[in-house]
Amino acid sequence: MYEIYIDGRILDYPGDKVNCVTDPELKLALNDSGYIQFDVPPGNPEFNNILSRNSEITVLKDGAEIFFGEVRDIEKDSYNIKNVYSVGELSFLYDSIQPPAEYHDLSPRQMLETWLNIHNSQVEDRKKFYVGIVTVHDSNDSLYRYTNRETTLDAIREKLVGKLGGYLKIRKVNGVRYLDWLATVEEYGKYCEQSIEFGTNLLDYTESLSAADLATAVIPLGARLEESPIKALDAYTDITSVNNGVDYVYIPEAVKRFGWVKKVVTWDDITDPSVLKKKGEDWLKDNQYETMVLELTAVDLSDLGNDFDSFELGDIVPAFAEPYGLDRTFPVQEMTIYLHSPEKNTLVLGTTEKKTFTKQAGAVNKSFSEQLESTRQTTAWLQSAIDNATAMMTGSKGGYKVSEYDEDGRWLRDLYMNAPSKEEATQVMQINMNGIGFSRDGFDGPYKNAWTIDGVLLGEFLKAGSVQAEALSAEYKTSVSDEINTTVTSKFKVAENLISAEVTRATNQEIELAAAIQVTSEQITQKVSKGDVSSQLSIESGLISLIGPRLKIDTEKFKLSEDGTTEIFDAYYHATGDDGSIAITENMIFFTDRNGTDAGKISFKPDQLSMSIGGYGPYGSCAIGYWGDNTHFNPIIKVTSGGNPSIQFNDAFSVVGQTGIVKDVNYVRSDGKNAVMKVWHGLVVSDELA
């Protein structure tokens, strides 16, 4: 029985002729906000109380909440009937904006919590979320993300779920709204004990798979072998040695109905033929259907002997189709519920994730310089891990416990699972005489997390306030053991805002050699020392500095030798100062003033066996002389252009002539006296003082 409430008041109740709506349709989907739409007649007491962006809609099924959202759209038709559209509460995350920011070294849970805190600071209490159970991890649990004014929902979907996978689930405890981020769909819903069994009509319910896509036999291949009987081809581990000399496995019923359809599937990491054979058999029954999506109606389910109401979003449903060899589970991906016409209800089973946002209108990192040495501290990431473990242990739903005994009645093991049998379960915690093990891949494992009786603690992640050990072992130890001795000391420190490493080595007490690298959020520094001589590279925001007694650069176009000799090839050099600029090319030097006006150039033309010096425009003079000091220039020879070109020597002897080549000089001024000098083809032919 379904009921609809608006702001806590009854809006639609089964059998009520007044408090009722028409054509209510509810859509639920994984990682989606969902929506409900319905028509409200004028006679409903709440007709005038429905407000867009204000009214809250709640849907109950048998007294349990299955939808909560906010009215976003109201339309009224010609009969004065209101069509109401309400989106689910996940859309509240669309109402806040993440500021431009950069985040480093946060676990997935810390990142989600940070963004939810920012969201909560921008919205009213009724729209707030708090971080819940997070089982998603990346390779080192240290994320690096940016935000730049996107909505909180977009940031979470695109930069967390989109990158790392998983499922978002809203969970409410004592009125508090938690957002869980779960790694697998098995953690989202429950395992359905009733299965769906198809016959030959399986393909009638799917559009993502056709008979042409099905394989009735598979040739499984494993790891590549070092030697091959055919030198030009690679050879791989196969199953002939454990399968009567045949390299394939098949489903007899499927071959009988559809004929032989073979495919080759490779598992690069498998070297055991028996394991490879089981992988092939499992692929035929299970993995080849992993992209299949089934769409069923309530009528379909009743025909198949199932009840639609027994399924919920995220539930794991076993499905079988004997003619195809299908034997796998499918998650409930999507549900469409017609509250007044349950015979029209539809159910989508499959693993294809929907990440759309239903009809939604448009629209610290605080640094520390302290190094962590011997003091135990409950850091932010450790506290986050503690909080997450607490939420997982106190907020989980029930599962299944099975105790197994041997033939003599002695206890073997206890299994805690997400399904009623170990053949069906995917998540298994096993306790036996040898320890405790955890598997996310079924009873057969692998058990990647375990605590065994021999003292070994195996885990994918280790989070602790402090770790003490008598010995630490690593695979590379043997390769570097000769280098680790009494003449070598090393230090490696990791703090919240610092990574530093130092290595010091002395040989026969001679000159000490040392190297160090330090990385902070502001600067990267590398230093190498030999005795009193050291070199240092420092990189920080806006500055790169090199410090050392010698510097050598050797590139194709630019070379700097240790003695300071500089060579530039096929290059262009440009320098600018307060008074102007200079540019150097292959055979020319150009000068400009502070306003960018061309002032002159020096050019060399090998093909003409010439070299020239000259000025431009207002800088039409050229002088050769010497500087008496930094401010006064003493010309020796000065050439001036203009109406009457002139040559002046030492401010005392000058020649004035016409534009062009000087052939005849009429006046020569020397020591204030006038003289007549006759010049013929550049030769002085007479010199007569006036």
N, C-alpha and C positions, 0 to 999 in steps of 0.2 A: 504494500500500500504506500502510495506516494502522497506527500503533503508539501505545499508551497507556502512559505511565509515571507512577508515583507516587513522589514524592521521589527521582527519578532511577533507580528500580528498575522493571523491566518489570512491567506489570500485565496487558496484553493484547497478544499477538503473533499475527499471522495464522498459522493452522494449528496453534498450540500448544493442546493439550487441557487443560493445567493452568493456565498463565498466560493466562487468558482471562476475558472478561466477556461478558454477553449484552445484546442490544438497545442498543448504544451509539448515542446521538443527539447530534450536535454542531450548535449553532445559532450562526451568525455574522452580524453586522449592522453597518452603518456607525454610528458614534457610540454603539455599545452594547457592553457588556462581553462579551456572548455567554455561552453556558453549554454544558456537556456533562452528560448523565445516562446512567447505565448500571446494570446489576445485577451484583453480584459474588457468585458461589456460594461456599459454605464451603470448597471444595477449593482455592481460589486461595491461594497462599502468602502473599499480602499481605492476606488477609481481615481479620486482627486488627490490621493496621497502619494502617488507614484512620481518621483522626481529623478530626473537624469543626473548622474554624477553625485547622487546623494542616497537614494533608497538602496537598501541591501536586501538581496533575495537569498533565501535559504531553501534547499530541497531536502526533505527527509525521506528515507526509505525504511519502513518499519521502525521508525523512531530514531534512526541513525542518520547523521548528516552525510550526504553524498555530494553536495554542491553548496558553495557559498560564493556570492559575487555581488557586483554592483551594477545598477541599471546604467547603461551607456547610451541608449537610443530609444526614443518614444515617437511613434507615428500614429496619427489618428486618421481613420478612413471616413468616407462619406456617411457611414452609419454611426459615427461617433464612437467607434470601437478603437481602443488603443492597442497597437502592436508594440510589445515591450521586448527589448533585447538586453540581456544582462551577461557580462563576461565574468569568468571565474576570478578568484582572489589572487591568483598568480599574476594577473595583470596589474595589481597594485605596484609591482616592481617597475612598471612602465611609467609611473608617475614621478620618478626621481631621476636625477642626472648625476652621473659620476664625473667629478671635476678632472681637469688635466693633471695627471699624476703618474709617477713611476714607482713600481713596487719590486722589491728584491727579497729573495730568500724567505719566502712565506710558503707554508704548506698549503695544499688545496683547502683545508678547513679554515686556516687563518685568512686566506684570500677571500673566501666566501664570507666569513664573518666580518672582515673589514668593509666589504662593499655593502653588506646588510646594515652595518652600523651607520654608514654614510646615508643610505636610503632612509633609515629610521630618523635621522636628524632632519630630514626634509619633509616628512609626511606626518599626518595626524596619527594618534595612537591606534585607531582601528585598522590602519594599513601597515602596521609594523610587522617585521619578520625577525626571528632570532635563529641563529645557526643551530641545527640539530645534529643528527647522526651523519657523519661523512665517512664513507668507506672507499672513496676514490683516492688513488695515489699516483704520483708520477715516478719516474725512475729514481730520483733522489729526494723527493718531497721538498723541493726548493724551487718555487715558481718565480718567473720574471715576467711581469706584465705592465702594460701601459693602459691608462684610460684617458679619454679625450672627449668629454661631454656627451657620451652616449647614455642611453637610459640604463638603469641598473639591470633590467631584464635582458637587454641586448648584450651587456657586458658579461653577464653570467652565462648566457647561452652560447655566445660566440667565442669567448676567451677562456671559459672553464669547461662547460659541457661539450662545446664544439671541438675543443682540443684534446680533452682527456676522456670524453665519453661519460656515461652514467645517466642516471634518471633523477629528476627533481620530484620530490614528494612533499606535500604539505601535511603536517601532523599537528594536531592540537591536543594540549595537555593542560587541564585546569584553566582553559580560556586563553592560553598562550599559544601563538602560532609559530611553529618551528618549520624550517625548511631543511629537509634531509636531502643529501646528495649521495645516492647509492650507486655502487659500481656495477651491479648486475640487476637484471629484472627479477631474478630469484629473490633478492632482498626486498623487493617492492611489495609483492603480493603473496598470496598463499598458494600452496600446491593443491590443485583440485584432484580429489580422489576419484572422481568420475571422469572417464575418458570419452573422446569422440572417435567413433569407429566408422570409417568410410569403406565403401566398396569400390566398384569401378567408376563411381560418379565423383571421385575426388577432384578431378580437373574441372568439374562444373562449378566449383566454389572458389577457384583462383584464376586471376588474370596475369599473375606474375610467372607462371610456369605452364609450359605446354608439353605435349608428349614428345616433341622433338628435343626438349631439354633434358629428358630423363635418360639415365644410364641403367642398363640391366646387368652390366658387368664392368668391373674396374681392374686395371692393371696397376697395382701399387708399387711404387719405386721408392727406395730409401736413399741413404747417403751414397755419394759418389765413391767408387772404388779406385784404388791407386793403379791397378792394372786392368787392361781391357783386352778381350780376345780380338777385337778389331781396333788396330792402332789409331785409326782416324776418328774413332767414336769413343765417347765416354761410356763407362759401364757403371751400373748402380746396383745396390743391394736389391734383390727381388725375393719372391716367396717360393720359388720352384723347389727349394730343398725341404720345405715343410708342407708342400701342397701337391704331392704326387707328381712333381715335375712340371706342373702347370703354373704359369705366371699370373693368373687372374683368378678372381672370385666372382660369383654371380648369384642372382636370386632366381631359382628355378621357376617360380610362379610368374615372375615378370618376363622371363625369357619366353615362357610358353605363350603368354598373352601378347607381348609386344615384339618378340624376336630379340636377336643379339644386337645390343647397342653398347659398345665398349668405350671407355674413357681411360686416360692415363692420369694418375694423380701422384704427386711426389711429396715425400716427407724427408727433407734434407738431413734431418738430425737423427734418423732411425737407422741403426745398423743391425738390429736383431730381426731375422726373418719372421719369427713368430709374432713379435709385436707389430711388425709391418702388416702381416696378414689380418690381425684384428683391426688395425686402422682401416684397412680396405673394406672389411665387412661392415664396420661402423659407418663408414662414409656412404655406403650404398643405402643403408637404412635410415641414416640421420643427416649427415652433413650436406649431402647434395640437395636437401630440402631447406637449408637454413635461410635462403632468401625468399621462400615461398610465403605468400600472404593469402589467408583464407578469409572470405567474407560470407558470413552466415546470418540468416534471419532467425527470429524466434520460431517460425514455422519449420525452418530447416532443422533446427535443434530438436524440436519435438519429434520430427520424423526420425531423427537419429537417436532418439531415446534420452534426450537431455533437457534440462530446465534452464532457461535463460537466466533466471533470477539467481542461480547458484554461482554465476560467474561475476567477478568484480575486476575493475581495471588493474592490470599488472599481474593477475593470477596466472599460474603456470598450468596449462591444460595438456594432458597427454593425448596424442592423436595417432591413430593406426589406420593403415590402408594395406591390407594383406596383398592384393594383386601387385602393388607397387613396391612392397617391401618397406613402406613408410613406418617408422617407429621412432617418434621423437616428441618432444614437448614444444608448445608454442605459447608465448605470452599473449594475454589479452591486451592488444595494442590500442583498441578504440572501441567505444560503445556509443550507440545512438539509441536513446530511450524515449519512446512516445508514451508519456505518462498515462494518457487516456486510451491508448490503442496499443497495448503491449504486444499484440500479434505482429506489429510492424517493426518491432525492435531489431536492430542489427548488431552484429559482433564481428570485429576484425581481429584475427589471430595472425601474428607474424612478428618479425624482428625489425622491420623497416621503421625507423624512428621518424616521427613527425616533429618538426621544430618550428612550425608556423605559429604566429600569434593570431588567434582568431580575431574577428572584426574589431580592431583597436584603432581609434581615431589617431591621426598623424602624430603625429607625434604619438704608519707614519713612521710615512716611513721615517721615524725619528732616529737620528744617528747617535752612537755612543762611542767614546774613545777608550773606555776602560777595557782592559784585557782581563779575560777570565782565567785565573790561575788556580789557586787551591780552594777557593770559596765555592761551596755548592750553592747554586741559584736555581730557582724554579723559573726558567725563562718563558717567554711568551709561547714558543712552539711546544715546550713541554707541558705547560698548562693547557694549551689547546688539545694536546694528545690526551691528557687526563680527562678533560671535559668530554672529548669525543668517546673515550672508552666508557665513561660513566653513562653517557646517553645511550650507547649501544647496549649496555648491560641492563639498564632500567627501562628502556623504551621499546624493546623488541617485542614482537608478537610470539605466540606459542608456536612450537614445532612438534617434532615426534621423537620419542625416545624408544629405542629397541635394545634389549639385553640379549646377548647370544651366549650359548653354553655348548660345551663339547659333548661327545657321545656318552661320557660318563657323568654328565650333569654338572660339571665344573664350569664356573663362570669364565667366559672368554673375553668379552668386551661389552661396553656400553656405547651405543651410537646415538648421537643427538643430531637430528637431520631436519631438512626442510620438506621432506616427503615421507610417506609412511613406510617405505621399504628402501633398503640400501641400493637396490637396482634402479630405483627412480630418483633418488636424492642426488642433488648436485653439491649442496653444502653439507659437510659432514664434520662433526667433532667426534673423535674416537678416543676412548680411554681403555687401555688394557694394561697388562702387567709390565709392558715395556715403556709406557709413558702416555703422553697426551699428544695427539696430532690433529691438525686442521687441514681440510681439503676443500677447495672450491671447484673441484673437478670430479666429484663423485667418490664413492667408496674406494675405488681402485687407485685414487690419487692422480697426480702426485701430492704428497703432504709437504707443502713448502714451508709450513710453520709447525714446529713440533718441539716438545721437551721430552727427551728420552732418558731412560734409567741410567745410561752410561754417562750422564752429566752434560750431554750436548744440548744446547739451546739453539734451535734453528729458526730463523725468521727472515722475512724479506726486508723488514725495517727494525731498527733498534733505536728506541728513544728512552733516555734515562737521564736523571739529574747528574750522576757521576758513574764512571766505570773504572774499576780497579782490577788488574789481572797480573798474575805472575809472569805470563808469557803471552805474546801476540804473534801469530803466525800468518804468513802471506805466501802466495805462490812464487813470488819473485825473490824470496829470501835467498835461495841458493845461488842465484845469478849475481847477487851483489854482496854476498857474505865476505868475500875477500877484500872488499872496499870498506867494510865496516869493522874497524879495529880501534886500538887505543890511540892511534894517531889522528883519528877523525872524530870530531864532535859535531853534532847537528841539533838544531832546535826548530820546532814547528809549532806555531801558536795560531789558534783560531779563536777570535772573539767576535762579538756581535757585529762590529763594524771594521774588523781587521783580519787580514790573513798575512802572516809573515813567516819566512823560512830563512834560516841561516845555516851555513856549513863552513867549518873551519878545519883546515888540515895542515899539519906540520910534518915535514919529512926530515928525520935525523936532526931535529932542532935547528934547521936552517931557516930561511926566510919563511914567514908564515903566509899561507895562502888562505884567502877568505872570500866568500861570496854571500850575498844576501839579497832577498827580494821581499818587498813589502807592498801589500795591496790594501788600500782603504777606499772608502767611497769617494774621496777627494783626490787621491794621488796614487800613482804607481811608481815605485822607486826600485832601481836595480843598481847594485854596487859590487864591484870586484876589486880586491886589494891584493897587492904583493909587497910585503914590507911596508915602507912608507909611501909607496906609489899606489894611487887608486884612481879609478875611473867610475863615473856615475852617470846614469841616465834617469831623468825625472820627467814624468808625464803628468800634467794636471790640467784643469780646465783653463784654456786660453794660453798655455805655455808648455813648450817642450824644451828642456835644457840638457846640454851635454857638457860634462866637466871632466877634463883629463889632460895629461901632458902632451899627448899627440892625438891627431885625428886623421884618419885616412878614408877617403871616399873614392870608389872606382866604379863609374858607370859608363855607358856607351857615349854619352854626350858631355859628361862632367866628371873631372878628375881632380882630387885634392890629395897631394902626396904628404907624407909625414913631415917633410921639411917646409911645408906651406905653399909649395908650387901649385898653382891653379891652372887648369886647362879647360876651355869650353869649346865644343865642336858644333858647327852648324847651328849656333844658338843666337838668340836675341836677348840683349841685356838692357834693362831699363831701370833707372833710379830717379827718384823725385825728392827734392828738398824744399826748403822755404823760399829759395830764390829762383827755382826753376827745375828743369829735369835734363837728363842726358840719356841718350839711347845709342847703343853700339850694335852694329850689324857686322856682316862679314868684312866689308871694306869701307864703311862709313861710320862717322860719329856725328850725331845730330844734337843741337842744343835748342832748348826753348826756355822762355822766361816763366815767371810765376803765373802769368795769365794764359800760358799755353801758346804764345806767339813764337813762331820760328825765329831764332836769333842767328844761327849760322851752322856750318858743317865743315868737317874735315873729310876729304875723300881720297881714295887711292884707286887708280885705274891701271892695273898691270898691262892691259892690252894697248894702252896709249902711252905707257911709260911716263905717267904723270901723277902728281900729287898736288892737291889744291886745298887752300884754307880760305874761307870767305864768310861774310855776314849777310843777313837778309834785312830788307826794308829799313826800319829805323835803326837797326843794328848794322848799318852799312860800313863800318870801319873794322879794321883788323890790326892788331898791334903785337909786336914781339918785344919783350922786355923782361923786367925782373920785379919781384915784390920786395919793397923795402921793409915792410912789416905785414901784419895780417890785413891791414886796411888800405895801404897805399901802394899803387902800381906805378912803376917807372918805365915808360915805353922807350925803346931804342929805335925801332922802325915802326911807323904807323901809316897805314894806307887808308884813305878816306874817300868814299864815293859821294856823288851828288852832282850838282851842276858843273863844278870844276873839280875834277879828281885831284888829289894831292898826295904827296909823299913827304913825311916829316921825319927828321932824324934828330933825336935827343932834344926836342923842343927848341932847337937853335937853328937848324938848317932845314929848309922846306922847299919843295918844288911844286909849282902850281901849273897845271896845263889843262887842255881841253879833254872832253870825254873821248875815250879811245886810247890808241897807242900814242904815247908822248913822243913827238918828233922834234918839236921846237919849243924850248922853254924860254919865255921872255923875261921872267923875273926870278931871281934867286935872292932870298933874304938871308943874310948871314951876319950875326952880331949887330943887328940893327942897321946895317949898311946895304944899299942897293947895288947890285952888279948885274951886268948883262952876260948871260952865258949862252952861247950858241951850241946847239946839239944837232949833229947830223947822223941819222940812223943809229942813235943811241950813243954817239961818241962826242965828247966835248971838243969843239973846234976853235973856240976862243973864250977867254975869260977876261973881262974888262970891267974894272970897278968904276962906278959912276962918280 
